[in-house]
């Protein structure tokens, strides 16, 4: 993997990378505790967000809210290039306490209206701000200043484009997987198992797992665990005690929560601040 540019801090990350020989084992279904602006430049792949598949046939910009499960899926192993920005909502709220710039990331159901632009020519301003985040300085403070200088106008342009598209594109009809995804996310603190969920939607457990795997690339169990662990991560960062967090996130056995959290994040729940 060749990083053309990379910047990383606790609340803001950016990288522009070209992978000449992409390996499908390096791309997996996951959730992030950040918001993301994903700029696809080239490759032969598609992007999966929750139950929605986005074809990537040319320069494409998508947005992901905090906690939206997603993955990149390779079709063939031709070179893959992308630019990605990760940021915490708290960073944006310092400058935008009303949260207007974050509306496209949060004011929509998971897996819907992620697509902002599929035409680089028509979205020159968006790509210009993305490209301008490359700083020629080696000073971390100057690099961060450059990132912030272009992040906010980029978010403003995304908000404008999102609002324009929302007026012209009709919502897709909600299907079974959409309803199941919504049900799981609304009930993460409750008892959730595949048998009860299948019964709720008049499916057999095998049918449920099959259609879920086809659409999301994940089993129902894996999806529930990813979402619960991300919710736990955000609650721990907000200062809640680990025992309380485990209960809120649907874990009746703290030792199971501890093991799952440590495996996913590499640290114990009690060490998160």
Buried (B, 14 or more C-beta within 10 A) or exposed (E): EEEEBEBEBEBBBBBBBBBEEBEEEEBEBEBBBBBBBBBBBBBBBBBBBBBBEBEBEEBBBBBBBBBBBBBBBBEEBBBBBBBBBBBBBEBBEEEBEEEEBBBBBEEBBBBBBBBBBBEBEEBEBBBEBBEBBBBEEEEEEEBBEBBBEBBBBBBBBBBEBBEEBBEEEEEEEEEBBBEBBBEBBEBBEEEBEBEEBBEEBEBEBEEBBEBBBEBBBBBBEBBBBBBBBBBBBBBBEEEBEBEEBBBBBBBEEBEEBBEBBEEBBEEEBEEBE
